[in-house]
């Protein structure tokens, strides 16, 4: 099925600004469904969706599952973390098996960049990337965009700084693609050891000092310090990181304007963000979580809809 | 060659028709007790609002109004890809034991009304649901009929009925146009 987003959602890099706006606009009415007593509509009734998670995830998987169930899809969760099969072979086998089981969509998270595209090229079902290596996490990017749009309206000219471990972050890449397409100015801030060498080529400003970033920005998207990847000695210590780059209340109080604070979660409290910031008035972190379900419902809906050749017949029978 | 659009109702006729429909709603409901008007997005919402205002003028009572978007309850999702716009549903009161009147602009196949009934069932259990439409153009594909009809017209399958309302379109009228003019 080919809908207005194409067959798959693999990242924000391939989407146009118009397609991104379509997802955000569609997500807004979906929020209302989660407020209803019966939080369910029959839109995807009869469709089967497989959530294929090769990496641990709580928030994203649950958010997708809520979105799927609220649209009445049948869902199957496959957790394959810790599989000893090599990645390429696993995906090829998985693709063949999924096709044989006549499913409609796959939501895939995988530690290898490009895994979602690899799968999408081999199966007819719609594929949604729920995070692939350090490449992209498009639905997180979209929910961040929706949250920022809720706060600021039009994002043109708004200054958003992504703070922290940009090197390992697929969220950062999706945010940079999405924000720049919607006209925002984007910066990154973090230790040089945690910034990609070619980050400047993505059209972003680089701040070495978090104080300068705070002075410049309208919003900070604070990234999780990926502790599991810190064995290589990217930073001297967690305490040192918090002292130099941590988002603290004291730093926010010196900001020239009311900053909006985002975090994709899960948070390392006291490392990249202090608790009184995460739970404070600047934080929109829980709003991000709410928007996550709505954005994923919108993506599922937009991918599921669409046989243009039949649209004319539908139009004739619209009422 | 397509025919020129022909006007079914001009602004004055549309207003007169709505006033008659408002009377019929009051008669059907025996007053305003428990009455809720729910317009189907999009133009049904504006028509429900106008019917509500007319009833207020007549009875001196405010009648609750709501909006229902049936997009997510349609049975043709896979065919609407190029224009999958989801509108807002706004039903701020309980529907339980109330007398709901669904308002829409055109009744054609009946599929929109079926979807609206499904959606309303997710919000509560009204005592009664009635259907009021401005135009009944025939051509039903489901066993659905309106309780209150503004105007019944015969329209060829190659033609469409366009309802224009000032709130959205800048003018009030109802015209029959050829589908070639889409």
Interface residues (C-beta under 8 A of the other chain):
Chain A: X1 X2 X3 X4 X25 X26 X29 X30 X32 X33 X36 X37 X38 X40 X41 X42 X43 X44 X71 X301 X302 X304 X305 X306 X307 X308 X310 X311 X313 X314 X315 X316 X317 X318 X319
Chain B: X69 X72 X73 X76 X77 X78 X79 X80 X81 X82 X83 X84 X85 X86 X87 X88 X89 X104 X105 X106 X107 X108 X109 X111 X112 X118 X119 X122 X123 X141 X157 X179 X182
